[in-house]
């Protein structure tokens, strides 16, 4: 993690992705997961559906 202009940059490495999973789908999954994490942190820890 590092400071970025308007927030925090998170660099990740995802090992063991099955060969049949397109890179774009994997990226979408990461973006969705990080968006949910950000919402959780910004909302004081209350989970969203």
Backbone torsions as a table, in degrees:
resi	resn	phi	psi	omega
1	UNK	NA	144.3	176.8
2	UNK	-152.5	154.8	178.3
3	UNK	-64.9	140.7	177.7
4	UNK	-130.1	165.7	-175.6
5	UNK	-43.0	-56.6	-174.2
6	UNK	-114.2	20.0	-178.4
7	UNK	174.1	-137.9	-177.6
8	UNK	-125.9	133.8	175.8
9	UNK	-91.1	132.1	177.8
10	UNK	-119.0	116.8	176.1
11	UNK	-100.4	129.8	-177.2
12	UNK	-127.3	158.6	171.9
13	UNK	-128.5	127.0	-179.2
14	UNK	-115.9	101.6	179.1
15	UNK	-90.4	154.2	172.9
16	UNK	78.7	22.0	176.7
17	UNK	-70.2	127.2	-179.4
18	UNK	-58.7	146.7	-177.1
19	UNK	-58.1	-26.8	-177.8
20	UNK	-82.3	-3.9	-178.4
21	UNK	-90.7	115.2	179.3
22	UNK	-63.0	143.4	180.0
23	UNK	-56.5	-38.2	-179.5
24	UNK	-64.0	-39.0	178.0
25	UNK	-66.6	-40.6	178.5
26	UNK	-63.7	-42.2	178.3
27	UNK	-63.2	-41.6	178.1
28	UNK	-60.9	-42.9	178.1
29	UNK	-60.4	-43.0	177.8
30	UNK	-63.1	-44.3	-179.2
31	UNK	-61.9	-41.5	179.2
32	UNK	-65.0	-44.4	-179.6
33	UNK	-63.3	-43.1	179.9
34	UNK	-68.7	-33.9	176.6
35	UNK	-65.1	-41.0	177.5
36	UNK	-66.2	-40.2	177.4
37	UNK	-62.0	-45.1	178.9
38	UNK	-60.7	-43.8	179.5
39	UNK	-62.2	-40.5	179.3
40	UNK	-64.0	-46.8	-178.6
41	UNK	-66.7	-43.7	-177.4
42	UNK	-69.6	-22.0	-177.7
43	UNK	-98.0	13.4	176.5
44	UNK	75.8	20.5	174.8
45	UNK	96.0	6.4	177.1
46	UNK	-86.0	120.6	-177.9
47	UNK	-67.2	149.0	176.2
48	UNK	-106.5	148.5	179.1
49	UNK	-71.5	NA	NA
